[in-house]
Amino acid sequence: MKQLTLDITTPPVPSFDNFVVGRNREALAHVRAAVGGAGERFIYVWGEPGCGRTHLLKAATAATAGAIYDACDADSRFDADVTLLAADDVGQLGAGAQVALFNRYNALREQGGCLIASGDVPPVQLALRVDLLTRLGWGLVIQLHPLTDDEKSQALTQRARARGFDLTREVCAYLLAHTARGIGPLFGTLDALDQFSLETKRPVTVPLLRELLSK
């Protein structure tokens, strides 16, 4: 059962196809267009934790040759020559890292590359150097909206059907009330529940889910 417990916290590999859109259809369309060489090449997406920022940036990286995803921290360097840079959570950058991203932005602009950056607030609210904020605000700025509980329920129900079983309203409600709220961890828990059901040869019910979560 230890492996099942690990599976609960392992989200599916991010891609455009498994991004749960909700109210973010426009954001998805713009990022896909940027990756495909059309539309705006410099995009900043923002929203609260769990809204899908990291998923979208990792999906863009996976879909682009010569791309790098960087989970920003105080010491990020951005020194690789890339066609696309996905800079996630730029509000974490230290002083030197901000200079590095500013320089990489200019290099990408000159070379016809693409930058997709993210943060939890709009660019004007970031505590970053002014010249970098100006660059981040020059491109397309898009807010990502978190999924509602109804949208999460629909996504969980569809994923369960794709795995070959029906998810009851009771099990879905318990999942939303007692597990991580992000759609990635929710999917991971659902997949682990399906596996647990198959291994124990018991139907997917609230008692089975409660037993899984207690391990």
N, C-alpha and C positions, 0 to 999 in steps of 0.2 A: 504493500500500500504506500510505501514511501515515494515511489515514482509517481503515483497518482497525485499525491500531495504537491509534488513539484510541478506537475502539469497544470495545476490550478493557476499558478502565477506566470505561466508561459503563454503570452499572446501569440496569435498567428502571425506569420511573416507579413509585414505590411506591404500592400500593393494597392494600385488604383482600383482593382477589381473588388477587393474586400474592404475598401473604405466605406463605412456606413455613412451615407450622404446626409440624411436629415435635411436641415435647412442650409447645407453648405454646397449645394450643387454648383453655384457660380464659382466658388473658390476652387473646387475640384476641376472645373472646366478650364479655368485660367492656368492652373498649375500644369495640367496635361498639355495645354497649348504651348506653354513655355518649354516644356520638355521636348515637345515635337518640333520646336524651332519656329513656332508661330506665336504672335501676340507679344505681350510684355515679357521682357527677359529678366526684369528685376521686380521681385514680389516680396512683400512683407505680410505675413499672416499672423494674427494675434487672437488670443482668447484664453479663457481660464483653463487650468490644468484639466486634462481629460477630454478636451474638446476635439482632439484629433490632430493637433499641430505636428507632433512627432511622427505619427503615422503618415501624414501627407508628405512630409519632408523625406522620410525614409523611402516611401513609394517613388518619389521623384528621383531619388538617387539610384534606386534599383532599376529604374526604367531608362537610365542614361549612361552611356559608355563614358568613362573618364570622369565620373562624378564622385564626390566625397561628401559624406554626412559627418557633421561635427556637432557633438553635444557640447555646447559652449561651456567653458569654465574660465576662471581668471587667467589661465595661462595658455589658452588656445593660440595657435601660431599661424594657421592659414598660409603655410609656405609652399604647399603643393600646387603645381601647375595643373589646373583642372578645367573642364568645359562647363561643369556645373558645381556650385558649392551650395550645400544645404546647411545653413548655420542656425542651429536650433537653440532657442532661449538666449538671445544675444544680450539680454540684461545681465547675464552672469559674467560678462567679459571684464577683465581688469584693464588697467591703463595701457599696458603694452599690447594686449590682445586687441584692444579697440583700434590702435594704430595699424596693427596687422590686417584687420578686417577692412579698414579704410583703404589701405594699399591694394588689397586683393580685389575689392570692389572696382577700383580704378583700372586694374589690370584686366578684369573680366569685361569691363565696358569697352576697353580698347581692342580686346581680342575677340569680341563677339560672343562672349560666354554668358552664363546665366547665374544669378544669385537668388536663392529663395531663403529668406530669413524668417525667424519667428520670435515672438515674445508674448508675455502675458498681458501687455498693455499696448496701446498705439505708440508709434515712434516718438511722438512729442512728449510722452510721459516717461520715457526711459531715461535713466540717469547715466547717459553716455555723453561723450564729447560732441560738441555741436556739429562739427563737420561730418561725423559719421551719421548722426541723426538726420542731417540734411540729405545725405545720400540714400538712406533707408526710406525717407519720405518721398524721394523723387519718383520712385516706381509705383507700382500698384499696391495699395494697402487694403487688405481684406480682413474683416472680422470673421472668425470661426465661431459658430454657435454650438453649445453643447447639445447632445441629444436629449430629448424629453424622455420621460419614462415610457410613454407610449411608443416612441420610436425605438427605444431599446428593446421593448417587448416584441415589437414586430421583427427586429433584427434577430433576436434570440429564437423566435418561432421559426423564421425562415432557415436559420442555420440548423436547428434541430431537424426540420424536414429534409434538409440536404443530407443529413447524417442518417436518415431513415427512421426517425421516430417523431411522435407528436409530443409537443411540450404543453402541458396543461397550464391554465391560468394560475393555479395554486403554486406550482413549482416555479413558474416565471416570477411571480410576486415574491416568493421566498428568496430567489436568487437576487433580485433587486434590493431586497431589504437587508440581506445578511452577508453579501459579498462586496468586493471592490466595485465601485461605480463606473469605472472606465469600461468601454465596450470591449477592449482587448482582454483584460482580465476576466470579464464576464464570459466571453467566448471560451477562454481557457478553462474556466470552471465548468461550463456546459460540456465541453469536449471530454473533460475528466469524468463528469457524471455519466456520459454515454459509455465510456470505457468501463467504468465501475459497474454499470448496469449489465453490460455484456459479460464481464468476468464473474459477477455474482449470480447471473441469470435471474435478475429481479427487475421488475418494471421501474421506469423513472417516476418516482414519487417524492413527496416532501420528506418522508422518513428516510428514504435512501439518500437524498441530498444532505439531510442533517447528519446522517452517519458519515458521509464522505467528508464533510466540512469539519467534523470532530476529530479526524485522523491527523 
